[in-house]
């Protein structure tokens, strides 16, 4: 049974608009959440993270929101740029050195 | 970028042959991981290491073994490759007490 779910395999957004990528989890013991971006033929690159003691973390155009009661997190990209086109993976861990559990990814396409 | 290299970057092999993939890091990080990425599955943990000679199984460890004789090197071995092990393999590293993992560029393995 999947503990981390990204229910949208793909998302298409116009350049300059907001991209919202969603992630749901089932394990209430998860206390650290990360987003990775992956371009074709490259390894995933770390984008942004959030601890369960927070409900929002911002880094430039990227903001991650965490709703613990709903076991839901989202990544907002504002404004979206064509270079943001990639596969985005949500990941979660339990404890300070828990292994990461990844979602299946969402492919974001930003149209010029 | 974290100093992580993987070799080889591409490999074609035949069913039944042994294959060893190498991950090398220059960051002196304690933790190292091997993942595989397959369509529809995201990233799945094969094995991980929490120190020299200290390793443990991940979610999809059957058919794989690992070794870590030095801090900087983590080897993944397929004793007898099968077609189901055709995949892209990623190595990752993380430091003490941090959940964030940094990934290598990947090895694309095709088992015929």
Interface residues (C-beta under 8 A of the other chain):
Chain A: X6 X32 X34 X36 X41 X42 X43 X44 X45 X46 X49 X89 X91 X93 X96 X97 X98 X99 X100 X102 X103 X104 X105
Chain B: X4 X31 X33 X40 X41 X42 X43 X44 X45 X48 X50 X58 X90 X94 X97 X98 X99 X100 X101 X102 X103 X104 X105 X106
